[in-house]
Amino acid sequence: MLKNRFFLSVIICLLGCASCSKYNKLLKGTDNEAKYQAALSYYEKKNYDRALQLFDVMQAYYRTKPEGETIAYLTAECYYYKKEYIIASSYYKRFVTRYPISQHAEEALYKSALCYYNISPKITLDQTDSYTAIEEFQNFIDVFPNSPKVADANARIDTLRTKLEEKQYDICRLYFKMDEYQAAITSYETYLRDYPTTKYREEILNNMVITYYRYAENSVKSKQRERYELALEKYNTLCYVFPDSEYIPKLESTVTKIRERLEKYKSN
């Protein structure tokens, strides 16, 4: 039994060596047609590393020939399926630049954006790749507005924007919890400008009332009145936009204090 396993291992090893020898001979040889057909075969078998090596040594020879287009596109595809997305995106964009009227140009530009979508990180990390994905999907939509992939591209843009919105709101929450008054106010104002229809608008108005009040309480006297007035202004906006808000009764004691402070300024 052990002897049979040993001979089987030896046979597999010898076959592997023969295969490597044959591949290396092909790679170093001058028969470009054989290389091309072998590269296509490796690609179909999902042996992307070997396909890439062959595509790479053939690019210069086939650059001005019809096969050059296939090599350029499949090179990008190999990197995509190897999940080397940054490299794949670069090759997809290079392909579109070189072959703008190719039947693969639309797919290549779409996949270039998809590469960045695939590496868009979780919400707690830097979102540079998410912004790049949005830009690339938008570019795809602009270049191919009638593509059947436009709906999918728009849906992915919405997903990414939701992630960015959540990321930005987490920053707002952090400043609020840390009592970083100016930073919280600035981030809330920026957030409302960037996302005017946000589902967090009600909560933000509540937090801004509290933040302005606390900011006023901890400010020098010359700045207090303005900040109390801004707190009251946000409260009035909350009452107008969300008249049934659960936050209104919770803010009652704070608003009473704000009005008392402002009355003192009137009497002075």
N, C-alpha and C positions, 0 to 999 in steps of 0.2 A: 504493500500500500504506500509506504513512504518512498520506495524506489520509483513508483509510478508518478507520484507527485513531483519528485525531483526531475524526472525526465520531461514532464509536462512543463515545468518552470523553465528548463533549459530550452525547450522548443519555442516557448513564448518569447524568451529573451532573444533567441536567434532571429525569429521573425521580426521582432521589434528593431533589431540592429539592421536587418536587411531593408526594412522599410525606411529607416533613417538614412541609410546609405543611398538608397534610390532617390529619396527626396533631396538630399544634399547634392547629389550628382545633377539632378534636374535644376536645382537652384543655381548652381554654378555654371550650368551649360549655356549654350547659345541658341537653343531651339525655343524661340519665344512663343510659337503657337502651342507647343507642348506645355510650356509654363502656363499659358493663358487657360487652356482647357483644364489643367490640373488645379489651378486656382479656383476656377468655377466649381469644380468638383469638391474641393475642400470647403468652399463656402456653403454649398448645398448640404454637406455633411456636418456643418456647424463647427468645423475645425478652423476657427477664425484666425488663430495665430499663424498657421501655415499659409492660409489664403493671403493674409496681409503681407507676409514676407515676399510671396510671389508677386502680388500686385505692386509692391514697392519697387522691385527690381525691373518691372516691365513698364512703369509709368512713362519714362523718357522715350522708350521705343514706340509706344502706342499713342503718345500725346496727340498727334495730328490725325490719328486713324479712328474709325468708328468704335473700336474696342476701348479706346481711351476714355470715352464717356462712361462705359460700363465699369471700367476699373475705378474711375474716380468716385462713382456712386457707391459701388460695393465696398470700397475702402471705408467710406463713412458708415455704411451699414455694419461692417465688421466691428468697428469701434463702438457703435451703438449697442450691438448685441453683447459685446464684452463689458458693457456698462461703463465704458470710459467716456462719459458723456461730454465733458469739456472738449476733448479731442474730436469726438464725433461731430459736435456742433460746428467746430471750426472747419472740418472737411465738408459738411453739408453746405455751409455758406460759400466755401470755395467752389463747390460744384455749381451752385446756382449762379455765381458770378461768371464762371467759365462756360456754362451751358444754360443760359437763361430761357431758351425755348425748348429745352429737353422735356420729354414726357415725364421725367422724374423731378423736374424743378419744383413743382408744387409740393410734392411729398417731402423733398429735401428741406425746403424752407420751413414746412410744418414741423418736421422732426428736429430741426435745429432749435426751435422753440421748446419742443417737448423734452429735449435734453436738459434744459435748465429747469423745466417743470419737475423733472424726475429727481433733481438734486436740491430742490427747494427744501430747506431744513425745517425742523420743528420750530414752533413759534418762539421759543426762548432764545434761539440763536440768531446770528446776523442774517438779514433777509436780502442781501445783495443779489443772490441768485433768483429770488422771487421777483424782484424788480426787473431783472434782465429777462426773465421768462415772459413777463407781461409785455415788455417792449417788443420782444421777438414775435409773440403771438399777434400783437397789434400790427406789426410790420407785415406779417403773413396775411392778415385780413385786408390790409391796404393794397398789397400786391395781387392777391387772388380773392377779390371780394365775392366772386360767384362760386367759390369752391364749396363742395359739400362738407368740408371740414371747418367752415367758418363757425357753425353753431357750436361745435366742440371746442374750438379755440376760444370763443366768447365764454363758454361755460368754465373753462379752465382759468380764464382771466378773472372771472367772478370768484372762483375758489381762492385764487391767490390774493385778491383784494380783500376778501374776508379775513384771511390769515394776517395780512398787513394791518387791517383795522384792529384786530384783536391784539396784535403786537403793540400797536400804538396806544391802545386803551390800557394795556397792562402797565405801560410807562406812566400814564396819567394816574392810575390807581396807586402806583408806588410813591409818586410825589405826594399824593394826598395823604397816604398813611404815614409818611415820614414828616408831615407838616412842613414840607418845603413849599411855602405859600406861593411865592412868585413863580416857581417852576411849575407848580400844579396849575395855577391860573393860565399861564402861557400855553401849557400842553393841552389843557381843556379847550381853550379858544382855538388853537390850531386844529385840534381833533374835530371840533364842530364845523370848522370851515372846510376841512377835507372830507368829512362824512356828515353832511347836513341831515340826512335821513336815518342816521344811526338809531338802533334800538336802545342805545344807552342814553339818549338825550335827556330823559326824565331824571335818571340817576345823576347825570352830570350837572344839571341845573341845581339839584339838591346839594351836591358836593361843593359847587361853586358858592352857594349861599354860605355854607359852613366855612369854606376856605377864606372867603373875603371877610367874614366876621372875625375869624381867628387872626387873620392878617392885620385887621384894624386894631384888634385888642393888643397885638404885639408890636404895633408901629409907633413911631414918634408922633407926638400930638398933631403936628402939622399935616400928617398924612391920614389921620384916622377918619375924619369926616368923609372924605372921598371914598374910602374903602367900605365904610358902613353904607353909604349910598349905593355903591355897586352891589353890595350884598342884597340890599332891599330890591334893587332893580332885577337881579336874578330871581329873587323870590317871586316878584310880580310876574315875571315871564313864566315861571313854573306854574303859577296859579292860572294864567291865561291859557297856556298851551295844554296843560294837564289839570283841569279843574277838579278832577276826582282822584288826583294823585295821593297815594298813601303817605308820601313824604310831607305833605302840607301840615297835617296835625302834629307830626313829629318835629317840625321846625317852629312850632308856635312859640315856645319859650325863647328860642334864639331870636326870632323876629321881634318879639316883645322887647328884648334887651336892645336890639338895634334901634328900634323906634325911640326908646328912652334916651339912648345916647344922642340921637339926632335932635330930639327935643331940647336937650341941653344946649346944643349949638344954636338953636333958634332963639332961645331965651337970652343967650349971650350976645 
